[in-house]
Amino acid sequence: MAVVELPIDDADAALYTVGQVAAMLDVPMAFLRRLDEQRVVVPNRSAGGQRRYSRREIHRIAEVIELTGEGLTLAGVRRVLDLQARVKELEEDKVRRDQDSSVTGSES
């Protein structure tokens, strides 16, 4: 039997409305709209222009809630998230370089 890949299995599928996410995370919808306006978490839009959030974005919002609870401003949160993403990129680049050098070194 073949495994069927469904949109709900995709962490990046934009399935949840602003109201659903607000209820899940117990935050006001205005907070989610402000995150979008401040470009902290920018959800996809439906054909009708409504915000649609993925599971990955919902997890990111939960992280934003934690950081703002620690006293960071939204601008500070955006900077922390950008730096975390950059560190991840650099770590992935290092792993690739290490793998490339080990392959090149073993062929010599």
Contact map, one row per residue, 1 for C-alpha under 8 A:
111000000000000000000000000000000000000000000000000000000000000000000000000000000000000000000000000000000000
111100000000000000000000000000000000000000000000000000000000000000000000000000000000000000000000000000000000
111110000000000000000000000000000000000000000000000000000000000000000000000000000000000000000000000000000000
011111000000000000000000000000000000000000000000000000000000000000000000000000000000000000000000000000000000
001111101000000000000000000000000000000000000000000000000000000000000000000000000000000000000000000000000000
000111111100000000000000000000000000000000000000000000000000000000000000000000000000000000000000000000000000
000011111100101000000000000000000000000000000000000000000000000000000000000000000000000000000000000000000000
000001111110101000000000000000000000000000000000000000000000000000000000000000000000000000000000000000000000
000011111110000000000000000000000000000000000000000000000000000000000000000000000000000000000000000000000000
000001111111100000000000000000000000000000000000000000000000000000000000000000000000000000000000000000000000
000000011111100000000000000000000000000000000000000001110000000000000000000000000000000000000000000000000000
000000000111110000000000000000000000000000000000000001111000000000000000000000000000000000000000000000000000
000000110111111000000000000000000000000000000000000011100000000000000000000000000000000000000000000000000000
000000000001111100000000000000000000000000110000000111100000000000000000000000000000000000000000000000000000
000000110000111110000000000000000000000000000000000111000000000000000000000000000000000000000000000000000000
000000000000011111011000000000000000000000000000000111000000000000000000000000000000000000000000000000000000
000000000000001111111000000000000000000000000000011110000000000000000000000000000000000000000000000000000000
000000000000000111111100000010010000000000000000001110000000000000000000000000000000000000000000000000000000
000000000000000011111110000010000000000000000000000000000000000000000000000000000000000000000000000000000000
000000000000000111111111000000000000000000000000000000000000000000000000000000000000000000000000000000000000
000000000000000111111111100000000000000000000000000010000100000000000000000000000000000000000000000000000000
000000000000000001111111111110010000000000000000000000000000000000000000000000000000000000000000000000000000
000000000000000000111111111000000000000000000000000000000000000000000000000000000000000000000000000000000000
000000000000000000011111110000000000000000000000000000000000000000000000000000000000000000000000000000000000
000000000000000000001111111000000000000000000000000000000000010000000000000000000000000000000000000000000000
000000000000000000000111111100000000000000000000000000000000000000000000000000000000000000000000000000000000
000000000000000000000110111110110000000000000000000000000000000000000000000000000000000000000000000000000000
000000000000000000000100011111110000000000000000000000000000000000000000000000000000000000000000000000000000
000000000000000001100100001111111000000000000000000000000000000000000000000000000000000000000000000000000000
000000000000000000000000000111111100000000000000000000000000000000000000000000000000000000000000000000000000
000000000000000000000000001111111110000000000000000000000000000000000000000000000000000000000000000000000000
000000000000000001000100001111111111000000000000000000000000000000000000000000000000000000000000000000000000
000000000000000000000000000011111111100000000000000000000000000000000000000000000000000000000000000000000000
000000000000000000000000000001111111110000000000000000000000000000000000000000000000000000000000000000000000
000000000000000000000000000000111111111111000000000000000000000000000000010000000000000000000000000000000000
000000000000000000000000000000011111111111100000000000000000000000000000000000000000000000000000000000000000
000000000000000000000000000000001111111101000000000000000000000000000000000000000000000000000000000000000000
000000000000000000000000000000000111111110000000000000000000000000000000011000000000000000000000000000000000
000000000000000000000000000000000011111111000000000000000000000000000000000001000000000000000000000000000000
000000000000000000000000000000000011111111000000000000000000000000000000011011000000000000000000000000000000
000000000000000000000000000000000011011111100000000000001001100000000000000000000000000000000000000000000000
000000000000000000000000000000000011101111110000000000000000000000000000000000000000000000000000000000000000
000000000000010000000000000000000001000011111000001111001000000000000000000000000000000000000000000000000000
000000000000010000000000000000000000000001111100001110000000000000000000000000000000000000000000000000000000
000000000000000000000000000000000000000000111111111100000000000000000000000000000000000000000000000000000000
000000000000000000000000000000000000000000011111111100000000000000000000000000000000000000000000000000000000
000000000000000000000000000000000000000000001111110000000000000000000000000000000000000000000000000000000000
000000000000000000000000000000000000000000001111110000000000000000000000000000000000000000000000000000000000
000000000000000000000000000000000000000000001111111000000000000000000000000000000000000000000000000000000000
000000000000000010000000000000000000000000001111111100000000000000000000000000000000000000000000000000000000
000000000000000011000000000000000000000000111100111110000000000000000000000000000000000000000000000000000000
000000000000011111000000000000000000000000111100011111000000000000000000000000000000000000000000000000000000
000000000000111111001000000000000000000000110000001111101100000000000000000000000000000000000000000000000000
000000000011111100000000000000000000000000100000000111111100000000000000000000000000000000000000000000000000
000000000011110000000000000000000000000000000000000011111110000000000000000000000000000000000000000000000000
000000000011000000000000000000000000000000000000000001111111000000000000000000000000000000000000000000000000
000000000001000000000000000000000000000010100000000011111111100000000000000000000000000000000000000000000000
000000000000000000001000000000000000000000000000000011111111110000000000000000000000000000000000000000000000
000000000000000000000000000000000000000000000000000000111111111000000000000000000000000000000000000000000000
000000000000000000000000000000000000000010000000000000011111111100000000000000000000000000000000000000000000
000000000000000000000000000000000000000010000000000000001111111110000000000000000000000000000000000000000000
000000000000000000000000100000000000000000000000000000000111111111000000000000000000000000000000000000000000
000000000000000000000000000000000000000000000000000000000011111111100000000000000000000000000000000000000000
000000000000000000000000000000000000000000000000000000000001111111110000000010000000000000000000000000000000
000000000000000000000000000000000000000000000000000000000000111111111000000000000000000000000000000000000000
000000000000000000000000000000000000000000000000000000000000011111111100000000000000000000000000000000000000
000000000000000000000000000000000000000000000000000000000000001111111111000010000000000000000000000000000000
000000000000000000000000000000000000000000000000000000000000000111111111110010000000000000000000000000000000
000000000000000000000000000000000000000000000000000000000000000011111111000000000000000000000000000000000000
000000000000000000000000000000000000000000000000000000000000000001111111000000000000000000000000000000000000
000000000000000000000000000000000000000000000000000000000000000000111111100000000000000000000000000000000000
000000000000000000000000000000000000000000000000000000000000000000111111111110000000000000000000000000000000
000000000000000000000000000000000000000000000000000000000000000000010011111110000000000000000000000000000000
000000000000000000000000000000000010010100000000000000000000000000010001111111000000000000000000000000000000
000000000000000000000000000000000000010100000000000000000000000000000001111111100000000000000000000000000000
000000000000000000000000000000000000000000000000000000000000000000000001111111110000000000000000000000000000
000000000000000000000000000000000000000100000000000000000000000100110001111111111000000000000000000000000000
000000000000000000000000000000000000001100000000000000000000000000000000011111111100000000000000000000000000
000000000000000000000000000000000000000000000000000000000000000000000000001111111110000000000000000000000000
000000000000000000000000000000000000000000000000000000000000000000000000000111111111000000000000000000000000
000000000000000000000000000000000000000000000000000000000000000000000000000011111111100000000000000000000000
000000000000000000000000000000000000000000000000000000000000000000000000000001111111110000000000000000000000
000000000000000000000000000000000000000000000000000000000000000000000000000000111111111000000000000000000000
000000000000000000000000000000000000000000000000000000000000000000000000000000011111111100000000000000000000
000000000000000000000000000000000000000000000000000000000000000000000000000000001111111110000000000000000000
000000000000000000000000000000000000000000000000000000000000000000000000000000000111111111000000000000000000
000000000000000000000000000000000000000000000000000000000000000000000000000000000011111111100000000000000000
000000000000000000000000000000000000000000000000000000000000000000000000000000000001111111110000000000000000
000000000000000000000000000000000000000000000000000000000000000000000000000000000000111111111000000000000000
000000000000000000000000000000000000000000000000000000000000000000000000000000000000011111111100000000000000
000000000000000000000000000000000000000000000000000000000000000000000000000000000000001111111110000000000000
000000000000000000000000000000000000000000000000000000000000000000000000000000000000000111111111000000000000
000000000000000000000000000000000000000000000000000000000000000000000000000000000000000011111111100000000000
000000000000000000000000000000000000000000000000000000000000000000000000000000000000000001111111110000000000
000000000000000000000000000000000000000000000000000000000000000000000000000000000000000000111111111000000000
000000000000000000000000000000000000000000000000000000000000000000000000000000000000000000011111111100000000
000000000000000000000000000000000000000000000000000000000000000000000000000000000000000000001111111110000000
000000000000000000000000000000000000000000000000000000000000000000000000000000000000000000000111111111000000
000000000000000000000000000000000000000000000000000000000000000000000000000000000000000000000011111111100000
000000000000000000000000000000000000000000000000000000000000000000000000000000000000000000000001111111110000
000000000000000000000000000000000000000000000000000000000000000000000000000000000000000000000000111111111000
000000000000000000000000000000000000000000000000000000000000000000000000000000000000000000000000011111111100
000000000000000000000000000000000000000000000000000000000000000000000000000000000000000000000000001111111110
000000000000000000000000000000000000000000000000000000000000000000000000000000000000000000000000000111111111
000000000000000000000000000000000000000000000000000000000000000000000000000000000000000000000000000011111111
000000000000000000000000000000000000000000000000000000000000000000000000000000000000000000000000000001111111
000000000000000000000000000000000000000000000000000000000000000000000000000000000000000000000000000000111111
000000000000000000000000000000000000000000000000000000000000000000000000000000000000000000000000000000011111
